[in-house]
Amino acid sequence: MEVVLREVHDSDLPVFFRHMNDPVALRMAAFTPEDPADRAGFDARWARLRASPGVDARTVLVDGDVVGSAAVYGEPGEREVTYWIDRAYWGRGIATAALRILLEEIPERPLYARAAADNAGSRRVLEKCGFDQTARARGFAHARGEEIDEVVLVLMA
């Protein structure tokens, strides 16, 4: 299995949109757009991300197939990582491999990450990539319709 990152192409967006509308994945991610089924909002968000000099977004490929995305965004000194892998590919080490590649491409530190406190899979990916939990917080999770606990992690070196 070969995991590769590349720049985001227009043809990736319908695949990303489908990934973001998986109800199981939405619930697990928790912190999602208010209406993930809003295609116009989705397209506008990706247009902003791709045009922003402060966003480094990549498409995740496995053996040539688009399986997700990974990105670093935000202001210097406060930048965060984010990733989304199609649920059909969960549990295969793809998120960990993709995040490791992204971290090699984006050498600046510190980098931060957030995850729902009960999202053990995402927390494990971040920890395997060297992130340490530094705080807990509460935030409104659109995918769950309520405030939930989240963890804040940091990668220093």
Secondary structure, DSSP 8 states (H G I E B T S, - for coil): --EEEEE--GGGHHHHHHHTT-HHHHHHH----S-TT-HHHHHHHHHHHHH-TTEEEEEEEETTEEEEEEEEESSTTS-EEEEEE-GGGTTSSHHHHHHHHHHHH---S-EEEEEETT-HHHHHHHHHTT-EEEEEEEEEETTTTEEEEEEEEEE--
